[in-house]
Amino acid sequence: DNVPNYKDDELNSPKDSYVDVRGVQLNDSIIDYQYRFYMDSTGAFATVVTRDHNSKELYNSLYQKEYTVDIGTFNKGLPPELMTKFLSISDISSTNLDDSTTIYTAGKFNSLLDAELRKKQLVEEGLTGAKVVYKQNGKFYTAAAYSASNPDNTGGSNNSNNNDPNNNNNNNNNSNNNNSNNNNSNNNNSNNNNSNNTSNNNTIPSTNPIDSKGVVLRVQLGAYKNRLSKNVFKDVKDLIEIKTDDGLYKYMSGSFTNVEAAAKHKVDLLLKGYQGAFIAAYKDGKRVSMKEAGATPQKKEDITEPSSDNTEVNAVNKKLVTFKIQIGVFKNEPPADKASKYEKLKGVSKEVTPTGLNRYTTGPYADYAAAQAAKDDLIKNGGIEDAFILAFFNGQYITIQEALELLKN
């Protein structure tokens, strides 16, 4: 369908079918709706938004930069030693970019100085390619070096991190020594600025360094052969995606320094349907056992964990994966000819989509084979030629590929 696989939400679209920009098959009702939406001249599809242009929140959203420290951008998986080092960083985050690469960052700071100090700490821990960046319009840009006369970094560099030639390497942290020297010189500037301005707390806010030593505990939600979308983990906070060099996608949540807090978070995730979730411990850049992390379980299963970081693990409750057959989508009520067909079908339900459309479906079905058989029957005997299968996890829409991935043993 001419949509790259990394952007395609429906890899098995029927041959020669019309699809949207995400590779999902379009039916007649959706195409008709999109045409009317595009040609709308009556305001029927308009949304009225009221904004307070004097609010502090609006000002901050337009002008306040949030800084972070870029510790590496990768278009391939992380080798094991770097993966465990990253997961030992308590404030790490991951972001998938449009070009299928992943950027890993540490911390979120309103102050450029705080970000510079965090970068200095990471450089001292061996991540010599670390650099301060800020995010704007979905892209990361390199921040200008901190200076006491320009503490808010006004007029910073607009060079996108995506266009940085160093990002073509699989491992930004192993970039050339020039990057390391530049980072070290920037860190010296940061230190000088800090020492020269400590008396002016209104200009330079104080900061407490992140404790990078000791144990970091995370709850792992599985390791999968194929990347999963955010819809699978929509109710999970602080999600981190790590791609390993053997092609697995690991999903983790939380960052804790004590076992009790990590165990409570694990229980919360178990109740949300991630029945195979387990706690993983990292210390000083290495994966360690729960016993080494200080856990004293009441029973063996309390600390059950895979014996290898290269193991494919499915942590979800498969009963929460369901399928439905979409038989039509309409802005208002379905046309008379469609409605008459729907009345003859069993198990038809109506739901409102996030965009305000009325979706008609049959189901749910517990497995893909049953859904496929039901779809074929609707096309052959029900006259619903544009019927197709939808997949859900815990009530959230996911792609067919993701559903099949989650149903694996």
C-alpha positions as CSV (number, residue, x, y, z in Angstrom):
1,D,0.0,0.0,0.0
2,N,3.1,2.3,-0.3
3,V,3.1,3.0,3.4
4,P,6.4,2.1,5.1
5,N,6.0,-0.7,7.6
6,Y,7.3,1.3,10.5
7,K,4.4,3.7,9.9
8,D,1.8,1.1,8.9
9,D,-0.9,0.3,11.5
10,E,-2.3,-2.5,9.3
11,L,0.4,-4.6,7.6
12,N,-2.1,-7.0,6.1
13,S,-4.3,-4.6,4.2
14,P,-6.1,-6.3,1.3
15,K,-4.3,-5.9,-2.0
16,D,-5.3,-2.8,-4.1
17,S,-7.4,-1.4,-1.2
18,Y,-7.5,2.3,-0.5
19,V,-5.7,3.2,2.8
20,D,-5.1,6.3,4.9
21,V,-1.7,7.7,5.8
22,R,-1.3,5.1,8.5
23,G,-1.9,2.2,6.1
24,V,-5.4,1.4,7.4
25,Q,-8.0,0.3,4.8
26,L,-10.6,2.9,4.0
27,N,-14.2,1.9,3.2
28,D,-16.9,3.8,1.4
29,S,-18.4,5.5,4.4
30,I,-15.0,6.7,5.7
31,I,-14.1,8.1,2.3
32,D,-17.4,9.9,2.0
33,Y,-17.0,11.4,5.5
34,Q,-13.5,12.6,4.8
35,Y,-14.7,14.2,1.5
36,R,-17.5,16.0,3.3
37,F,-15.2,17.1,6.1
38,Y,-12.7,18.5,3.7
39,M,-15.3,20.3,1.6
40,D,-17.3,21.6,4.6
41,S,-18.5,25.2,4.0
42,T,-21.3,25.3,6.6
43,G,-19.3,24.8,9.8
44,A,-21.0,21.5,10.5
45,F,-17.6,20.0,11.4
46,A,-16.1,23.0,13.0
47,T,-14.8,22.9,16.6
48,V,-14.9,26.0,18.7
49,V,-11.9,26.5,21.0
50,T,-11.8,29.2,23.7
51,R,-8.4,30.3,25.0
52,D,-7.4,32.7,27.8
53,H,-4.6,34.7,26.1
54,N,-3.6,36.3,29.4
55,S,-3.0,33.0,31.2
56,K,0.4,32.0,32.6
57,E,-0.1,28.5,31.2
58,L,-0.5,29.8,27.7
59,Y,2.6,32.0,28.0
60,N,4.7,29.0,29.3
61,S,3.4,26.7,26.5
62,L,4.5,29.2,23.9
63,Y,7.8,30.5,25.4
64,Q,9.0,28.2,28.1
65,K,11.5,25.6,26.9
66,E,11.8,22.2,28.6
67,Y,15.4,21.0,28.4
68,T,16.7,17.5,28.6
69,V,20.0,15.7,28.0
70,D,20.3,13.6,24.8
71,I,22.4,10.5,25.7
72,G,22.1,8.8,22.3
73,T,20.0,8.4,19.1
74,F,19.9,5.0,17.5
75,N,18.4,3.5,14.3
76,K,19.3,-0.1,15.5
77,G,19.1,-1.9,18.8
78,L,21.2,-1.3,21.9
79,P,23.9,-3.7,22.7
80,P,23.4,-5.5,26.1
81,E,26.0,-3.5,28.0
82,L,24.6,-0.1,26.9
83,M,21.0,-1.3,27.5
84,T,21.7,-2.1,31.1
85,K,23.7,1.2,31.5
86,F,20.7,3.2,30.2
87,L,18.3,1.3,32.4
88,S,20.4,2.2,35.4
89,I,19.8,5.9,34.7
90,S,16.8,6.7,36.9
91,D,15.5,9.6,34.9
92,I,15.8,8.1,31.4
93,S,13.1,8.5,28.8
94,S,12.7,7.2,25.2
95,T,11.1,8.9,22.2
96,N,10.4,7.3,18.8
97,L,11.1,9.7,16.0
98,D,9.5,9.9,12.5
99,D,12.5,8.4,10.8
100,S,12.2,5.2,12.9
101,T,15.1,6.1,15.1
102,T,14.9,6.3,18.9
103,I,16.3,9.1,21.1
104,Y,17.1,8.4,24.7
105,T,17.1,11.4,27.1
106,A,17.7,12.0,30.8
107,G,15.8,14.4,32.9
108,K,13.4,17.3,32.3
109,F,14.5,20.8,33.3
110,N,13.0,24.3,33.0
111,S,16.5,25.7,33.6
112,L,19.3,25.4,31.1
113,L,21.8,25.4,34.0
114,D,20.1,22.4,35.6
115,A,20.3,20.5,32.3
116,E,24.0,21.4,31.9
117,L,24.8,20.1,35.3
118,R,23.0,16.9,34.6
119,K,24.9,16.6,31.3
120,K,28.2,17.1,33.2
121,Q,27.2,14.3,35.6
122,L,26.4,11.9,32.7
123,V,29.7,12.7,30.9
124,E,31.6,11.9,34.1
125,E,29.8,8.6,34.2
126,G,31.1,7.7,30.7
127,L,28.4,9.0,28.4
128,T,30.8,11.4,26.6
129,G,28.4,12.2,23.8
130,A,25.7,13.6,26.1
131,K,24.3,17.1,25.1
132,V,21.6,19.4,26.2
133,V,18.6,19.6,23.8
134,Y,15.0,20.9,23.8
135,K,12.0,19.7,22.0
136,Q,9.8,21.8,19.7
137,N,7.1,20.7,17.2
138,G,8.1,17.1,17.7
139,K,11.8,17.6,17.0
140,F,14.8,17.9,19.2
141,Y,17.1,20.8,18.8
142,T,20.6,21.4,20.3
143,A,20.5,24.0,23.0
144,A,23.1,26.9,23.0
145,A,25.7,26.6,25.7
146,Y,24.7,28.2,29.0
147,S,26.0,31.7,29.8
148,A,25.2,33.9,32.8
149,S,24.2,36.8,30.6
150,N,21.7,34.5,28.8
151,P,20.4,32.0,31.3
152,D,17.2,31.2,29.5
153,N,19.0,30.4,26.3
154,T,17.1,32.9,24.2
155,G,18.3,32.8,20.6
156,G,19.5,29.2,20.9
157,S,20.6,27.0,18.0
158,N,17.9,25.7,15.7
159,N,19.9,22.8,14.4
160,S,17.7,19.8,14.7
161,N,19.1,16.8,16.4
162,N,17.6,14.8,13.6
163,N,20.0,16.5,11.2
164,D,23.1,16.0,13.3
165,P,25.5,13.9,11.2
166,N,26.7,12.2,14.3
167,N,23.2,10.6,14.6
168,N,23.9,8.4,11.6
169,N,26.0,6.2,13.9
170,N,24.2,3.4,15.7
171,N,25.7,4.6,19.0
172,N,25.9,8.3,19.6
173,N,27.7,7.7,22.8
174,N,30.6,6.3,20.9
175,S,30.9,9.4,18.8
176,N,34.2,11.1,18.0
177,N,36.4,12.7,20.6
178,N,35.5,16.2,19.3
179,N,32.0,15.7,20.7
180,S,33.5,14.6,24.0
181,N,35.8,17.6,24.1
182,N,33.0,20.0,23.3
183,N,30.9,18.5,26.0
184,N,33.7,18.8,28.5
185,S,34.3,22.4,27.6
186,N,30.6,23.1,27.9
187,N,30.6,21.5,31.3
188,N,33.5,23.7,32.4
189,N,31.4,26.7,31.3
190,S,28.5,25.4,33.3
191,N,30.6,25.0,36.4
192,N,32.0,28.5,36.1
193,N,28.6,30.0,35.6
194,N,27.3,28.1,38.7
195,S,30.2,29.3,40.9
196,N,30.0,32.9,39.7
197,N,26.3,33.2,40.2
198,T,25.4,31.2,43.3
199,S,24.6,34.4,45.2
200,N,21.8,35.3,42.7
201,N,19.1,32.7,43.2
202,N,16.6,34.7,41.2
203,T,18.8,34.3,38.1
204,I,20.1,30.7,38.6
205,P,17.9,28.2,40.4
206,S,19.5,25.7,42.7
207,T,19.7,22.1,41.7
208,N,20.2,18.8,43.4
209,P,22.2,16.3,41.3
210,I,20.6,13.0,40.4
211,D,21.9,10.1,42.5
212,S,23.2,7.8,39.7
213,K,24.7,5.2,42.0
214,G,22.8,2.4,43.8
215,V,19.9,0.3,42.6
216,V,17.2,1.3,40.1
217,L,14.1,-0.9,40.0
218,R,11.7,-1.0,37.0
219,V,8.6,-3.1,36.2
220,Q,9.0,-4.9,32.8
221,L,5.8,-5.4,30.8
222,G,7.3,-7.7,28.3
223,A,9.8,-8.1,25.5
224,Y,8.4,-8.5,22.0
225,K,9.7,-9.3,18.5
226,N,7.6,-6.4,17.0
227,R,7.2,-2.8,18.2
228,L,3.9,-2.1,19.9
229,S,2.0,1.2,19.8
230,K,1.3,3.4,22.8
231,N,-2.4,2.2,22.7
232,V,-1.2,-1.1,24.2
233,F,0.2,0.8,27.2
234,K,-2.2,3.7,27.2
235,D,-2.8,3.4,31.0
236,V,0.8,2.9,31.9
237,K,2.8,5.9,33.2
238,D,6.5,6.6,32.6
239,L,6.7,4.0,29.8
240,I,10.2,3.3,28.4
241,E,10.8,1.4,25.2
242,I,14.2,-0.2,24.6
243,K,15.2,-2.0,21.4
244,T,17.9,-4.5,21.9
245,D,20.5,-5.5,19.3
246,D,18.8,-8.9,18.9
247,G,15.6,-7.2,17.7
248,L,13.5,-7.4,20.8
249,Y,11.4,-4.4,22.0
250,K,11.4,-4.2,25.8
251,Y,8.7,-2.1,27.6
252,M,9.3,-0.9,31.2
253,S,7.5,1.4,33.6
254,G,8.6,3.3,36.6
255,S,11.9,4.1,38.3
256,F,12.2,3.1,42.0
257,T,15.0,2.9,44.6
258,N,13.2,0.6,47.0
259,V,11.5,-2.7,46.5
260,E,8.3,-1.8,48.3
261,A,7.5,1.0,45.9
262,A,8.4,-1.1,42.9
263,A,6.2,-4.0,44.2
264,K,3.2,-1.7,44.6
265,H,3.6,-0.4,41.0
266,K,3.8,-4.0,39.8
267,V,0.6,-4.9,41.6
268,D,-1.1,-1.9,40.0
269,L,0.0,-3.1,36.5
270,L,-1.1,-6.7,37.2
271,L,-4.6,-5.4,38.0
272,K,-4.6,-3.5,34.6
273,G,-4.0,-6.7,32.7
274,Y,-0.2,-7.1,32.6
275,Q,-0.3,-10.4,34.4
276,G,3.3,-11.3,33.5
277,A,4.8,-8.0,34.7
278,F,7.9,-8.5,36.8
279,I,10.5,-6.3,38.6
280,A,13.9,-5.9,37.0
281,A,16.9,-4.4,39.0
282,Y,19.8,-2.5,37.7
283,K,22.9,-1.3,39.6
284,D,25.9,0.8,38.5
285,G,25.2,0.0,34.8
286,K,24.5,-3.7,35.2
287,R,21.5,-6.0,35.6
288,V,21.5,-7.6,39.0
289,S,19.2,-10.1,40.7
290,M,16.4,-9.1,43.0
291,K,18.3,-10.6,45.9
292,E,21.2,-8.4,45.2
293,A,18.8,-5.5,45.0
294,G,17.7,-6.2,48.6
295,A,14.5,-8.0,48.0
296,T,13.3,-10.5,50.7
297,P,10.3,-12.2,49.1
298,Q,7.7,-14.1,51.1
299,K,7.5,-16.7,48.3
300,K,9.4,-17.7,45.2
301,E,7.0,-16.2,42.6
302,D,7.4,-12.8,44.2
303,I,10.7,-12.3,42.4
304,T,10.3,-14.6,39.3
305,E,12.2,-13.1,36.4
306,P,13.6,-14.3,33.1
307,S,17.0,-15.8,33.3
308,S,18.2,-13.8,30.3
309,D,17.7,-10.2,29.0
310,N,17.4,-11.7,25.5
311,T,14.3,-13.7,26.3
312,E,11.0,-12.9,24.5
313,V,8.4,-12.3,27.2
314,N,4.7,-11.7,26.8
315,A,3.3,-10.1,30.0
316,V,-0.3,-9.3,29.0
317,N,-3.5,-11.1,29.8
318,K,-4.5,-12.6,26.5
319,K,-8.1,-12.5,27.5
320,L,-8.0,-8.8,27.1
321,V,-7.2,-9.1,23.4
322,T,-10.4,-9.1,21.4
323,F,-11.6,-8.6,17.8
324,K,-14.6,-6.9,16.2
325,I,-15.9,-6.6,12.7
326,Q,-16.5,-3.1,11.5
327,I,-19.5,-3.0,9.1
328,G,-19.9,0.8,8.8
329,V,-18.9,4.3,10.0
330,F,-21.2,7.3,9.6
331,K,-21.4,10.9,10.7
332,N,-25.2,10.5,11.4
333,E,-27.5,7.5,11.0
334,P,-26.6,4.9,8.3
335,P,-28.5,5.2,5.0
336,A,-31.7,3.1,4.6
337,D,-30.1,0.4,2.5
338,K,-27.3,-0.1,5.1
339,A,-29.7,0.1,8.0
340,S,-31.9,-2.7,6.5
341,K,-28.9,-5.0,6.2
342,Y,-27.8,-4.3,9.8
343,E,-31.2,-5.2,11.2
344,K,-30.8,-8.7,9.8
345,L,-27.5,-9.2,11.5
346,K,-27.0,-10.6,15.1
347,G,-24.9,-8.9,17.6
348,V,-24.6,-5.5,16.0
349,S,-23.5,-2.7,18.3
350,K,-23.1,1.1,17.9
351,E,-20.3,3.1,19.4
352,V,-19.0,6.7,19.0
353,T,-15.4,7.0,17.9
354,P,-13.0,9.6,19.3
355,T,-13.7,11.8,16.2
356,G,-17.4,11.7,16.8
357,L,-18.4,9.2,14.2
358,N,-21.0,6.4,14.7
359,R,-19.3,3.0,14.2
360,Y,-21.3,-0.2,13.8
361,T,-19.6,-3.5,14.6
362,T,-20.3,-7.1,15.4
363,G,-18.5,-9.2,18.0
364,P,-16.4,-9.3,20.1
365,Y,-14.5,-12.4,19.1
366,A,-11.9,-14.0,21.3
367,D,-9.5,-15.0,18.5
368,Y,-8.4,-13.8,15.1
369,A,-9.6,-17.0,13.3
370,A,-13.1,-16.6,14.6
371,A,-13.2,-12.9,13.6
372,Q,-11.8,-13.8,10.1
373,A,-14.6,-16.4,9.6
374,A,-17.2,-13.9,10.8
375,K,-16.0,-11.3,8.4
376,D,-16.0,-13.7,5.4
377,D,-19.6,-14.7,6.3
378,L,-20.7,-11.0,6.5
379,I,-19.2,-10.3,3.1
380,K,-20.6,-13.5,1.5
381,N,-24.0,-13.8,3.1
382,G,-24.7,-10.4,4.7
383,G,-23.8,-8.2,1.8
384,I,-21.3,-6.1,3.8
385,E,-18.6,-5.9,1.2
386,D,-16.4,-3.4,3.0
387,A,-16.4,-5.3,6.4
388,F,-13.0,-5.5,8.1
389,I,-11.5,-6.6,11.4
390,L,-10.6,-4.3,14.3
391,A,-8.4,-5.4,17.2
392,F,-8.6,-4.2,20.8
393,F,-6.5,-4.6,24.0
394,N,-8.3,-3.8,27.2
395,G,-10.8,-1.7,25.2
396,Q,-8.2,0.3,23.4
397,Y,-7.9,0.1,19.6
398,I,-4.7,-1.6,18.5
399,T,-3.5,-2.9,15.1
400,I,-4.1,-6.5,13.9
401,Q,-0.3,-7.1,14.0
402,E,-0.1,-5.9,17.6
403,A,-3.0,-8.2,18.6
404,L,-1.3,-11.2,17.0
405,E,1.9,-10.3,18.8
406,L,0.2,-10.1,22.1
407,L,-1.5,-13.5,21.6
408,K,1.8,-15.3,21.1
409,N,2.8,-17.7,23.9
